[in-house]
């Protein structure tokens, strides 16, 4: 079971949940389950293929996996996945 950490700015799409446990075998399946449980994440966090949007950074146990095929990353009961939304402004 992976623990997914959602930043405060995105908890409006997860009914206020900032830490969500999901039991799946790969990061890609975690994303799919997360989007199934919280469909409002599609658009702001995931694209329609349930891949993280380019402006959302994803970390698996502290390592960036944003630009990598997430199907190759296995998860365990100690895996932590964090989403970090990019800040806009100037």
N, C-alpha and C positions, 0 to 999 in steps of 0.2 A: 504494500500500500504506500503510495507516494503522498506526501503532504505538499499541497499547492498553496503558495502564499500569494495573496492578491493585495496590491497596494490600496491604501485608503481611497485614492482617486477612482479606482475601478470597482469598489465594493457595491456601488449602486447597481451594477449589473449582476451581482451575486447575492442579492437580498441581504446585504450587509455583512456577508461572511468574508473574513479576511484569511482564514486558514481552512482548507478543504482537503479531506482525505479521500483518495481515489485508488481503488484497487485494480490496477492494470499492469501489463508486463512491459510496455514501452511508453516513451514520452508521447509518441504520436497517439497511442490509444488513450492515454491520460487526457490529452487535449480533446479528443473526440468525446469522451465521457463527460468532461467538464462542459463542453459546448452543448451536449445533450441535456445535462442537468440545468444549465443556465444559458438558454438560447439567446439571451440578450447580449452575450459576449461576442456573438457573431456580428461583425461590423467593427465595433471599437477595438476588439482584441484579436479576433480570428477573421480570416477571409472566408469566403464561402466553401473553400476546400479544407477548412479547419486547420490552416497553417497560420502561425502568428503573423499579424500585420507587420510590415517593415518598420513601423515606428514603435513597436513593442519589443523590448529586449527580454530574452528568456534565459534563465540561468538554471542549470541542473547541478546541484551540489556545489554551487559557486562558480562553475565554468559556463561561459556563454555558449549557448547552442542555437542562437538566433539564426545563423546563416548555414546551418548544417541540417542534413536529412534526419529528422527526429525519429524516424522509424528504427534507426540503428541504435538508439539509446534505450537500454533496458533500465527498468526501475525496480526498486526493492522497498521493503517496509521502512527503510531509513532514508530514502531518497527525498530530497527537498527540491521543489521546483518553484522558482520565483519569477514573477512577471514584473517588469519595470516599464512604465509608460514614459515615452520621451516627453520632455518639456518643450513647449513652443514659446516663442517670444523673441524679443530683439531689443 
